[in-house]
Amino acid sequence: MSLQPLLDELEVLKAEYEKFERGNKSAGTRARKSLQNVKKICQDIRNKIQDAKKSEDAAA
């Protein structure tokens, strides 16, 4: 399991949000999309952690 996809998406979010703060309204749309991707990646990581915990409990 790697956190790199999450870190990459956070970099995209940072760039788009900074553009949005400078007045680029379409960057706001891209920032929201990036936030949705962050949410999905976080949920995937969460599920992998939970599955790993369950498999450890089953092995014990």
Contacts in CASP RR format, 6 or more apart in sequence:
PFRMAT RR
TARGET T0000
AUTHOR 0000-0000-0000
METHOD contacts of the structure
MODEL  1
MSLQPLLDELEVLKAEYEKFERGNKSAGTRARKSLQNVKKICQDIRNKIQ
DAKKSEDAAA
1 45 0 8 1.000
1 48 0 8 1.000
1 49 0 8 1.000
3 45 0 8 1.000
5 41 0 8 1.000
6 38 0 8 1.000
6 41 0 8 1.000
6 42 0 8 1.000
6 45 0 8 1.000
9 34 0 8 1.000
9 37 0 8 1.000
9 38 0 8 1.000
9 41 0 8 1.000
10 38 0 8 1.000
12 34 0 8 1.000
12 37 0 8 1.000
13 31 0 8 1.000
13 34 0 8 1.000
13 35 0 8 1.000
13 38 0 8 1.000
16 27 0 8 1.000
16 28 0 8 1.000
16 30 0 8 1.000
16 31 0 8 1.000
16 34 0 8 1.000
17 27 0 8 1.000
17 28 0 8 1.000
17 31 0 8 1.000
19 27 0 8 1.000
19 28 0 8 1.000
19 31 0 8 1.000
20 27 0 8 1.000
20 28 0 8 1.000
20 31 0 8 1.000
END
